[in-house]
Amino acid sequence: MAKQFWEHNACRQCEQLEAAYQRQSQQLKESQAELAKLLERCESAEELVRHAWIHSGYPDCGSSKMTTEQRQHYEAIMRAGSSAEAGEE
């Protein structure tokens, strides 16, 4: 009887550990996906900064020569900057 009790407890502990492992594994996958998105955004921001630097002599940092994605990022940054400046006054 005692042996069955210990075996039952051991099985239950194994099941709990397996469930915890599965939860952590899922959280890791989600974190990796979020990290991949952040890295992609960083790369996109680097491209925008590089473009703005190269075209710094052009009006509006060469926005007419930007890709659609670069222009969207640039305009979002400019709007955020304008909002921040308006809040300082």
C-alpha positions, 0 to 999 in steps of 0.5 A, spaced: 500 500 500 505 504 501 509 503 495 502 504 491 502 511 495 509 513 493 508 511 486 502 515 485 505 521 488 511 520 484 507 520 477 503 526 480 509 530 481 512 528 474 505 530 471 506 537 474 513 537 472 511 536 465 505 541 465 510 546 468 515 544 462 510 545 457 508 552 460 515 554 460 516 552 453 510 556 450 512 562 454 519 561 451 516 560 444 512 567 445 518 570 447 522 568 441 517 571 437 517 577 440 524 578 440 524 577 433 519 582 432 523 587 436 530 585 432 526 586 425 524 593 428 531 595 430 533 593 423 528 597 420 530 603 424 537 602 422 535 603 415 531 609 416 537 612 420 542 610 415 537 613 409 536 620 413 544 620 414 545 619 407 540 624 404 541 629 410 542 635 405 535 633 401 529 636 404 525 632 409 531 628 410 530 625 403 523 623 404 521 623 397 526 617 396 524 613 402 521 606 401 513 606 404 516 603 410 521 608 411 516 613 410 511 611 415 516 610 420 519 617 419 512 620 419 511 617 425 517 619 429 516 626 426 509 626 429 511 624 436 517 629 436 511 635 434 507 632 440 513 632 445 515 639 443 507 642 443 507 639 450 513 642 452 510 649 451 
